[in-house]
């Protein structure tokens, strides 16, 4: 599946990315902020950055949960430059 690269308008998160986002959330939920377990198509996160992610989540004060399917009804993204 090709991802639409529209730098002018927001679009729904492409279905081809959704499982990857869900896998990342599952890893984070279980405390694997460096993605040591491996997520296909995603590089491991440097230890320093993983600590920063963990700290930010802790500072926010919320508990991570699995992404419910209804997430995708309102989740959006927008292409910016090369990303």
PyMOL CGO cylinders between C-alpha atoms (Angstrom):
from pymol import cmd
from pymol.cgo import CYLINDER

trace = [
    CYLINDER, 0.00, 0.00, 0.00, 1.27, 3.44, -0.88, 0.3, 1, 1, 1, 1, 1, 1,
    CYLINDER, 1.27, 3.44, -0.88, 1.03, 6.17, 1.75, 0.3, 1, 1, 1, 1, 1, 1,
    CYLINDER, 1.03, 6.17, 1.75, -0.36, 9.48, 0.47, 0.3, 1, 1, 1, 1, 1, 1,
    CYLINDER, -0.36, 9.48, 0.47, 2.26, 12.20, 1.03, 0.3, 1, 1, 1, 1, 1, 1,
    CYLINDER, 2.26, 12.20, 1.03, 0.07, 15.29, 1.26, 0.3, 1, 1, 1, 1, 1, 1,
    CYLINDER, 0.07, 15.29, 1.26, 1.93, 18.18, 2.88, 0.3, 1, 1, 1, 1, 1, 1,
    CYLINDER, 1.93, 18.18, 2.88, -1.13, 20.44, 2.83, 0.3, 1, 1, 1, 1, 1, 1,
    CYLINDER, -1.13, 20.44, 2.83, -3.87, 18.45, 4.51, 0.3, 1, 1, 1, 1, 1, 1,
    CYLINDER, -3.87, 18.45, 4.51, -4.20, 16.04, 7.43, 0.3, 1, 1, 1, 1, 1, 1,
    CYLINDER, -4.20, 16.04, 7.43, -5.26, 12.51, 6.55, 0.3, 1, 1, 1, 1, 1, 1,
    CYLINDER, -5.26, 12.51, 6.55, -6.29, 9.46, 8.57, 0.3, 1, 1, 1, 1, 1, 1,
    CYLINDER, -6.29, 9.46, 8.57, -3.35, 7.39, 9.82, 0.3, 1, 1, 1, 1, 1, 1,
    CYLINDER, -3.35, 7.39, 9.82, -2.70, 4.90, 6.99, 0.3, 1, 1, 1, 1, 1, 1,
    CYLINDER, -2.70, 4.90, 6.99, -3.92, 1.41, 7.81, 0.3, 1, 1, 1, 1, 1, 1,
    CYLINDER, -3.92, 1.41, 7.81, -0.50, 0.03, 6.88, 0.3, 1, 1, 1, 1, 1, 1,
    CYLINDER, -0.50, 0.03, 6.88, 1.03, 1.94, 9.86, 0.3, 1, 1, 1, 1, 1, 1,
    CYLINDER, 1.03, 1.94, 9.86, -1.58, 1.09, 12.48, 0.3, 1, 1, 1, 1, 1, 1,
    CYLINDER, -1.58, 1.09, 12.48, -0.24, -2.28, 13.61, 0.3, 1, 1, 1, 1, 1, 1,
    CYLINDER, -0.24, -2.28, 13.61, 3.23, -0.76, 13.98, 0.3, 1, 1, 1, 1, 1, 1,
    CYLINDER, 3.23, -0.76, 13.98, 1.91, 2.01, 16.22, 0.3, 1, 1, 1, 1, 1, 1,
    CYLINDER, 1.91, 2.01, 16.22, -0.01, -0.55, 18.26, 0.3, 1, 1, 1, 1, 1, 1,
    CYLINDER, -0.01, -0.55, 18.26, 3.13, -2.69, 18.69, 0.3, 1, 1, 1, 1, 1, 1,
    CYLINDER, 3.13, -2.69, 18.69, 5.12, 0.35, 19.84, 0.3, 1, 1, 1, 1, 1, 1,
    CYLINDER, 5.12, 0.35, 19.84, 2.44, 1.19, 22.40, 0.3, 1, 1, 1, 1, 1, 1,
    CYLINDER, 2.44, 1.19, 22.40, 2.43, -2.40, 23.66, 0.3, 1, 1, 1, 1, 1, 1,
    CYLINDER, 2.43, -2.40, 23.66, 6.22, -2.28, 24.12, 0.3, 1, 1, 1, 1, 1, 1,
    CYLINDER, 6.22, -2.28, 24.12, 6.03, 1.05, 25.94, 0.3, 1, 1, 1, 1, 1, 1,
    CYLINDER, 6.03, 1.05, 25.94, 3.14, -0.22, 28.06, 0.3, 1, 1, 1, 1, 1, 1,
    CYLINDER, 3.14, -0.22, 28.06, 5.37, -3.10, 29.20, 0.3, 1, 1, 1, 1, 1, 1,
    CYLINDER, 5.37, -3.10, 29.20, 8.29, -0.76, 29.95, 0.3, 1, 1, 1, 1, 1, 1,
    CYLINDER, 8.29, -0.76, 29.95, 10.33, -1.49, 26.81, 0.3, 1, 1, 1, 1, 1, 1,
    CYLINDER, 10.33, -1.49, 26.81, 10.98, 2.14, 25.88, 0.3, 1, 1, 1, 1, 1, 1,
    CYLINDER, 10.98, 2.14, 25.88, 14.06, 1.23, 23.83, 0.3, 1, 1, 1, 1, 1, 1,
    CYLINDER, 14.06, 1.23, 23.83, 12.06, -1.25, 21.71, 0.3, 1, 1, 1, 1, 1, 1,
    CYLINDER, 12.06, -1.25, 21.71, 14.57, -3.98, 22.51, 0.3, 1, 1, 1, 1, 1, 1,
    CYLINDER, 14.57, -3.98, 22.51, 11.93, -6.59, 21.65, 0.3, 1, 1, 1, 1, 1, 1,
    CYLINDER, 11.93, -6.59, 21.65, 12.02, -5.38, 18.06, 0.3, 1, 1, 1, 1, 1, 1,
    CYLINDER, 12.02, -5.38, 18.06, 9.21, -3.93, 16.02, 0.3, 1, 1, 1, 1, 1, 1,
    CYLINDER, 9.21, -3.93, 16.02, 9.36, -4.65, 12.30, 0.3, 1, 1, 1, 1, 1, 1,
    CYLINDER, 9.36, -4.65, 12.30, 10.31, -1.51, 10.38, 0.3, 1, 1, 1, 1, 1, 1,
    CYLINDER, 10.31, -1.51, 10.38, 11.25, 0.45, 13.52, 0.3, 1, 1, 1, 1, 1, 1,
    CYLINDER, 11.25, 0.45, 13.52, 14.79, 1.03, 14.81, 0.3, 1, 1, 1, 1, 1, 1,
    CYLINDER, 14.79, 1.03, 14.81, 15.59, 0.50, 18.45, 0.3, 1, 1, 1, 1, 1, 1,
    CYLINDER, 15.59, 0.50, 18.45, 15.56, 3.69, 20.49, 0.3, 1, 1, 1, 1, 1, 1,
    CYLINDER, 15.56, 3.69, 20.49, 18.82, 4.93, 22.00, 0.3, 1, 1, 1, 1, 1, 1,
    CYLINDER, 18.82, 4.93, 22.00, 19.05, 4.35, 25.76, 0.3, 1, 1, 1, 1, 1, 1,
    CYLINDER, 19.05, 4.35, 25.76, 19.16, 8.08, 26.51, 0.3, 1, 1, 1, 1, 1, 1,
    CYLINDER, 19.16, 8.08, 26.51, 16.06, 8.71, 24.41, 0.3, 1, 1, 1, 1, 1, 1,
    CYLINDER, 16.06, 8.71, 24.41, 14.26, 5.73, 25.98, 0.3, 1, 1, 1, 1, 1, 1,
    CYLINDER, 14.26, 5.73, 25.98, 14.89, 7.19, 29.43, 0.3, 1, 1, 1, 1, 1, 1,
    CYLINDER, 14.89, 7.19, 29.43, 13.50, 10.52, 28.23, 0.3, 1, 1, 1, 1, 1, 1,
    CYLINDER, 13.50, 10.52, 28.23, 10.36, 8.82, 26.91, 0.3, 1, 1, 1, 1, 1, 1,
    CYLINDER, 10.36, 8.82, 26.91, 9.87, 6.94, 30.18, 0.3, 1, 1, 1, 1, 1, 1,
    CYLINDER, 9.87, 6.94, 30.18, 10.39, 10.12, 32.20, 0.3, 1, 1, 1, 1, 1, 1,
    CYLINDER, 10.39, 10.12, 32.20, 7.91, 12.07, 30.07, 0.3, 1, 1, 1, 1, 1, 1,
    CYLINDER, 7.91, 12.07, 30.07, 5.25, 9.41, 30.49, 0.3, 1, 1, 1, 1, 1, 1,
    CYLINDER, 5.25, 9.41, 30.49, 5.85, 9.25, 34.23, 0.3, 1, 1, 1, 1, 1, 1,
    CYLINDER, 5.85, 9.25, 34.23, 5.78, 13.06, 34.54, 0.3, 1, 1, 1, 1, 1, 1,
    CYLINDER, 5.78, 13.06, 34.54, 2.50, 13.18, 32.63, 0.3, 1, 1, 1, 1, 1, 1,
    CYLINDER, 2.50, 13.18, 32.63, 1.04, 10.88, 35.26, 0.3, 1, 1, 1, 1, 1, 1,
    CYLINDER, 1.04, 10.88, 35.26, -1.03, 8.64, 33.04, 0.3, 1, 1, 1, 1, 1, 1,
    CYLINDER, -1.03, 8.64, 33.04, -0.92, 4.89, 32.59, 0.3, 1, 1, 1, 1, 1, 1,
    CYLINDER, -0.92, 4.89, 32.59, -0.44, 3.59, 29.07, 0.3, 1, 1, 1, 1, 1, 1,
    CYLINDER, -0.44, 3.59, 29.07, -3.07, 1.22, 27.72, 0.3, 1, 1, 1, 1, 1, 1,
    CYLINDER, -3.07, 1.22, 27.72, -3.46, -0.70, 24.48, 0.3, 1, 1, 1, 1, 1, 1,
    CYLINDER, -3.46, -0.70, 24.48, -4.83, 1.38, 21.63, 0.3, 1, 1, 1, 1, 1, 1,
    CYLINDER, -4.83, 1.38, 21.63, -8.54, 0.67, 21.22, 0.3, 1, 1, 1, 1, 1, 1,
    CYLINDER, -8.54, 0.67, 21.22, -9.79, 0.10, 17.68, 0.3, 1, 1, 1, 1, 1, 1,
    CYLINDER, -9.79, 0.10, 17.68, -11.82, 3.33, 17.85, 0.3, 1, 1, 1, 1, 1, 1,
    CYLINDER, -11.82, 3.33, 17.85, -8.50, 5.22, 17.99, 0.3, 1, 1, 1, 1, 1, 1,
    CYLINDER, -8.50, 5.22, 17.99, -8.32, 5.05, 14.21, 0.3, 1, 1, 1, 1, 1, 1,
    CYLINDER, -8.32, 5.05, 14.21, -11.63, 6.89, 13.73, 0.3, 1, 1, 1, 1, 1, 1,
    CYLINDER, -11.63, 6.89, 13.73, -10.02, 10.16, 14.84, 0.3, 1, 1, 1, 1, 1, 1,
    CYLINDER, -10.02, 10.16, 14.84, -6.24, 9.59, 14.53, 0.3, 1, 1, 1, 1, 1, 1,
    CYLINDER, -6.24, 9.59, 14.53, -4.67, 11.78, 11.87, 0.3, 1, 1, 1, 1, 1, 1,
    CYLINDER, -4.67, 11.78, 11.87, -1.26, 12.51, 10.42, 0.3, 1, 1, 1, 1, 1, 1,
    CYLINDER, -1.26, 12.51, 10.42, 0.26, 14.95, 7.98, 0.3, 1, 1, 1, 1, 1, 1,
    CYLINDER, 0.26, 14.95, 7.98, 3.27, 14.65, 5.74, 0.3, 1, 1, 1, 1, 1, 1,
    CYLINDER, 3.27, 14.65, 5.74, 5.95, 17.24, 6.48, 0.3, 1, 1, 1, 1, 1, 1,
    CYLINDER, 5.95, 17.24, 6.48, 8.93, 17.62, 4.16, 0.3, 1, 1, 1, 1, 1, 1,
    CYLINDER, 8.93, 17.62, 4.16, 10.54, 14.17, 3.93, 0.3, 1, 1, 1, 1, 1, 1,
    CYLINDER, 10.54, 14.17, 3.93, 8.54, 12.71, 6.82, 0.3, 1, 1, 1, 1, 1, 1,
]
cmd.load_cgo(trace, "trace")
